[in-house]
């Protein structure tokens, strides 16, 4: 549904933002990779970083639910496929001429 897609999109953007914070935190601990103009993470950033694992779990759960729903949606068509369509080619002149013998 549209709301589910929107929720998933927002969750992905939060995860990406927190992943950037996590990478920034890792570069702060390595002395030769520190970049100018970036100080250590603030207290609120560290608090938000704690939610990264739970957000990843939520995303995984959403993806698993979508996978299950999609399998259920096509299960009937896989078990009982529809009859094949007839000849869908364009009725060209050379196919429709009645030959008299």
N, C-alpha and C positions, 0 to 999 in steps of 0.2 A: 504494500500500500504506500501511498505517498507519504503519510506520516512516518511510517517505518523507515523509508528511505531517508527522510530528513533527519530522523533520530540517529540513524547509522552514520550519516554524513557528519553530524555534529560530534558524535563520539569519535570518529576518525580524526577530526580536526583537533579535538582535545588531546588525543593520544599523540598526534604529531607534535603538538606544542610541548607536551610534557617530555617527549623523547628528545626534543632540542634542549630542554633544560637539563635532562640527564646527561647528554653529551657534553654540555657546557660544564656540568659539575665534574665530569671525568677529566676534562681538559684542565680544570683548575687544580686537580691533584697532581698532574704531571708538570714539573717545573719548566721543562723545555718546550712545552706546547701552549703555555699561557699566551693569550692574546691581549694586546693593549686595549684599554678602555672597558674591559670586562672585569668586574670585581667578583667576589664570591656571591653565591646565591643568597637572596634575602630570606627571611624567616617564612614569609608567606609562600615563596617559591618552593622551599623545602617541604612545607606542609602539603602543597599541591602535588609534589613529586611522589608522596606516599600513596596517592590514589592511582598511580599508573598501572600497577598490577591488576587492581580490581576493574579498571576500565578495559584493559586488554581481555580480561575474563568475560566481561559483558559483551564485548565485540565478538568473541569466540562463540558465546552462547547464542547471540543473534544470528551469526552465520550458520551455526548448527541447526537452528530452528528453520531458517530459510531453506537449507538443504533438505530437511525432512519434509517441509511443505511442498517443495518442488517435486520430490519423489512421489508423494501422494497424488499430486496433481496429474502426473503423467502415467501413473501406474495402470489405470484402466486402458489407456491407449497402447501401452506396451503389451499388456496381457491379451487384449482384443483389438488388434490394429484395424483401422477402417479398410473397406474394400478399395482396391486401386482405382484411380480415376481412369476414365476412358481416354481415347486418343485426343489429346489437348492441342495437337498441332493445328496450325492455321489451315483452313480448307482451301488449299491452293488449287489452281485450275487443273494441274496434272493429276491431282488426287481425286477430283470429283467428276471427271469426264467419263461418261458411260460409253464403253466400247461396244460396238455391234460386231458380232462375229457371224 
